[in-house]
Amino acid sequence: MTPDFTQKLRRIQAAKQSVLCVGLDPDPHRLPKHLLDRHPLADAVVAFNAAVIEATATAACAFKLNFAFYEALGRDGWDALERTVQHLPPDVVLIADAKRGDIGNTARFYAEAIFEQLGFDACTVAPYMGRDAVAPFLSYRGKAAFVLARTSNPSAADFQERDCEGEKLYERVARHVARWNDATPGTAGLVVGATGPEALAALRALCPALPFLIPGIGAQGGDPSAIAAAATETGCVVVNSSRQILYASAGKDFAEAAAHQAETSRARLAPHVVLTPA
């Protein structure tokens, strides 16, 4: 039987003593000059990603690819994304940061592309259109949908903090996601930013067993100690850092600098989390 997503994640985290996710968000304007001089842009992206993966894989339990950075490269971007996936080792969880959120039939094909064609373990999903937009991603046993709840961006409060019959909208979303999780083969999780520690604690109280994908500890300034409220024996976390690791150096030592920063981040997070197999 296909292992449950959370069981797989916890097993990898316990083996590596890491909850760190490295975000592979290759900005062409920040790639090392020597790679751009040597390769066409899409090939430079793949060479950059491959070097970062090799350098940081021992410190990372997961890698997250933000699809926008690949789609912006045009027809070569999809190829760069596929080639990047081929460089990833087997002992990590692979997250598609695609933020899909369309109605049922369209969502079904999005899920098929991400899980079956590309082989990702999880995908970020926007819940604005309701259960229809999320259900196809939860029909795959062993896969996960991380649903946007309380995100880390500055204007997240515009909608997510709105009152909804006595509770915040992100809390209402979380309640629905927990019910969906109980009724589907796949695993539902939440995207919760490290920049909002109060929301992080509130959502863990509401959803004690769901996995959380937590962005915002690197360049966005989130405090790793806030993770402690969400990393419990029943509810695991994956903590993402992208720019702080990818662009630790702009020179030929970029991979070595990324490795150092990834290990530093892993070690900073370790005291605040529970790392035992499910």
VENRA-V968979 format. One record per residue. N is the residue number from 1. RES is the residue in one small letter. SS is DSSP state (H for helix, E for strand, - for the rest). PSI is psi in radians with two decimals (NA if undefined). BURIAL is + if it has 16 or more other C-alpha atoms within 10 Angstrom, else -. Layout:
N	RES	SS	PSI	BURIAL
N	RES	SS	PSI	BURIAL
//
This chain:
1	m	-	2.48	-
2	t	-	2.26	-
3	p	-	2.59	-
4	d	-	2.51	+
5	f	H	-0.81	+
6	t	H	-0.68	+
7	q	H	-0.77	-
8	k	H	-0.80	+
9	l	H	-0.83	+
10	r	H	-0.66	+
11	r	H	-0.78	+
12	i	H	-0.75	+
13	q	H	-0.71	+
14	a	H	-0.70	+
15	a	H	-0.65	-
16	k	H	-0.15	+
17	q	-	0.90	+
18	s	-	2.44	+
19	v	-	0.17	+
20	l	E	2.31	+
21	c	E	2.24	+
22	v	E	2.12	+
23	g	E	2.12	+
24	l	E	1.46	+
25	d	-	1.38	+
26	p	-	1.84	+
27	d	-	2.04	-
28	p	H	-0.49	+
29	h	H	-0.17	-
30	r	H	0.07	-
31	l	-	2.58	+
32	p	-	2.40	+
33	k	H	-0.62	-
34	h	H	-0.50	-
35	l	H	-0.70	+
36	l	H	-0.57	+
37	d	H	-0.48	-
38	r	H	-0.45	-
39	h	-	2.70	-
40	p	-	2.75	-
41	l	H	-0.87	+
42	a	H	-0.67	+
43	d	H	-0.62	+
44	a	H	-0.68	+
45	v	H	-0.81	+
46	v	H	-0.74	+
47	a	H	-0.72	+
48	f	H	-0.88	+
49	n	H	-0.76	+
50	a	H	-0.73	+
51	a	H	-0.71	+
52	v	H	-0.75	+
53	i	H	-0.87	+
54	e	H	-0.66	-
55	a	H	-0.51	+
56	t	H	-0.08	+
57	a	-	-0.54	+
58	t	-	-0.41	+
59	a	-	-0.22	+
60	a	-	2.40	+
61	c	-	-0.26	+
62	a	E	2.76	+
63	f	E	2.46	+
64	k	E	2.14	+
65	l	E	2.07	+
66	n	E	1.99	+
67	f	H	-0.47	+
68	a	H	-0.65	-
69	f	H	-0.42	+
70	y	H	-0.72	+
71	e	H	-0.55	-
72	a	-	-0.24	-
73	l	-	0.02	+
74	g	-	-2.59	-
75	r	H	-0.46	-
76	d	H	-0.31	-
77	g	H	-0.71	+
78	w	H	-0.69	+
79	d	H	-0.71	+
80	a	H	-0.66	+
81	l	H	-0.83	+
82	e	H	-0.73	-
83	r	H	-0.59	+
84	t	H	-0.77	+
85	v	H	-0.66	+
86	q	H	-0.38	-
87	h	-	-0.20	-
88	l	-	2.40	+
89	p	-	2.88	-
90	p	-	-0.35	-
91	d	-	0.74	+
92	v	-	2.79	+
93	v	E	2.41	+
94	l	E	2.07	+
95	i	E	2.22	+
96	a	E	1.95	+
97	d	E	1.38	+
98	a	E	-0.30	+
99	k	E	0.85	+
100	r	E	2.70	+
101	g	-	0.72	+
102	d	-	3.05	+
103	i	-	2.99	+
104	g	H	-1.00	+
105	n	H	-0.70	-
106	t	H	-0.76	-
107	a	H	-0.59	+
108	r	H	-0.72	+
109	f	H	-0.59	-
110	y	H	-0.80	+
111	a	H	-0.70	+
112	e	H	-0.76	+
113	a	H	-0.77	-
114	i	H	-0.72	+
115	f	H	-0.72	+
116	e	H	-0.79	-
117	q	H	-0.74	-
118	l	-	-0.32	-
119	g	-	0.41	+
120	f	-	2.71	+
121	d	-	-0.43	+
122	a	E	2.81	+
123	c	E	2.49	+
124	t	E	2.45	+
125	v	E	2.39	+
126	a	-	2.31	+
127	p	-	0.16	+
128	y	-	-0.56	-
129	m	-	0.13	-
130	g	-	-2.89	+
131	r	H	-0.61	-
132	d	H	-0.61	+
133	a	H	-0.31	+
134	v	H	-0.60	+
135	a	H	-0.76	+
136	p	H	-0.54	+
137	f	H	-0.37	+
138	l	H	0.09	+
139	s	H	-0.05	+
140	y	-	1.97	+
141	r	-	2.41	+
142	g	-	-0.13	+
143	k	-	2.90	+
144	a	E	2.61	+
145	a	E	2.04	+
146	f	E	1.92	+
147	v	E	2.32	+
148	l	E	2.16	+
149	a	E	-1.36	+
150	r	E	1.75	+
151	t	-	3.02	+
152	s	-	-0.01	+
153	n	-	2.72	-
154	p	-	-0.61	-
155	s	-	0.31	-
156	a	-	-0.57	-
157	a	H	-0.27	-
158	d	H	-0.72	-
159	f	H	-0.73	-
160	q	H	-0.46	+
161	e	-	0.03	-
162	r	-	2.52	-
163	d	E	2.36	-
164	c	E	1.47	-
165	e	-	0.86	-
166	g	-	-0.05	-
167	e	E	2.81	-
168	k	E	2.66	+
169	l	H	-0.67	+
170	y	H	-0.51	+
171	e	H	-0.67	+
172	r	H	-0.75	+
173	v	H	-0.81	+
174	a	H	-0.68	+
175	r	H	-0.75	-
176	h	H	-0.76	-
177	v	H	-0.70	+
178	a	H	-0.68	+
179	r	H	-0.70	-
180	w	H	-0.68	+
181	n	H	-0.67	+
182	d	H	-0.29	-
183	a	-	0.18	-
184	t	-	2.76	+
185	p	-	-0.59	+
186	g	-	-3.06	+
187	t	E	2.28	+
188	a	E	2.39	+
189	g	E	-3.12	+
190	l	E	2.51	+
191	v	E	2.08	+
192	v	E	2.10	+
193	g	-	2.52	+
194	a	-	-0.24	+
195	t	-	-0.11	+
196	g	-	1.33	+
197	p	H	-0.55	+
198	e	H	-0.76	-
199	a	H	-0.65	+
200	l	H	-0.81	+
201	a	H	-0.72	+
202	a	H	-0.71	-
203	l	H	-0.60	+
204	r	H	-0.65	+
205	a	H	-0.66	-
206	l	H	-0.62	-
207	c	-	1.31	+
208	p	-	-0.37	+
209	a	-	-0.16	+
210	l	-	2.51	+
211	p	-	2.50	+
212	f	E	2.34	+
213	l	E	2.09	+
214	i	E	1.81	+
215	p	-	2.94	+
216	g	-	0.09	+
217	i	-	-0.27	+
218	g	-	-1.89	+
219	a	-	-0.39	-
220	q	-	-0.14	+
221	g	-	0.24	-
222	g	-	2.59	+
223	d	-	2.12	-
224	p	H	-0.49	+
225	s	H	-0.40	+
226	a	H	-0.36	+
227	i	H	-0.45	+
228	a	H	-0.61	+
229	a	H	-0.36	+
230	a	-	-0.32	+
231	a	-	1.64	+
232	t	-	3.07	+
233	e	-	-0.51	-
234	t	-	-0.49	-
235	g	-	1.97	+
236	c	-	2.87	+
237	v	E	2.65	+
238	v	E	2.13	+
239	v	E	2.04	+
240	n	E	2.45	+
241	s	E	2.27	+
242	s	-	-1.37	+
243	r	H	-0.67	+
244	q	H	-0.56	+
245	i	H	-0.85	+
246	l	H	-0.69	+
247	y	-	0.60	+
248	a	-	-0.44	+
249	s	-	2.53	+
250	a	-	0.04	-
251	g	-	-2.91	-
252	k	-	-0.23	-
253	d	-	0.37	-
254	f	H	-0.65	+
255	a	H	-0.75	+
256	e	H	-0.72	+
257	a	H	-0.68	+
258	a	H	-0.72	+
259	a	H	-0.77	+
260	h	H	-0.78	+
261	q	H	-0.67	+
262	a	H	-0.78	+
263	e	H	-0.67	+
264	t	H	-0.77	-
265	s	H	-0.75	+
266	r	H	-0.81	+
267	a	H	-0.61	+
268	r	H	-0.60	-
269	l	H	-0.55	+
270	a	H	-0.74	+
271	p	-	-0.25	-
272	h	-	0.05	+
273	v	-	2.80	+
274	v	-	2.17	+
275	l	-	1.41	+
276	t	-	2.53	-
277	p	-	2.62	-
278	a	-	NA	-
//
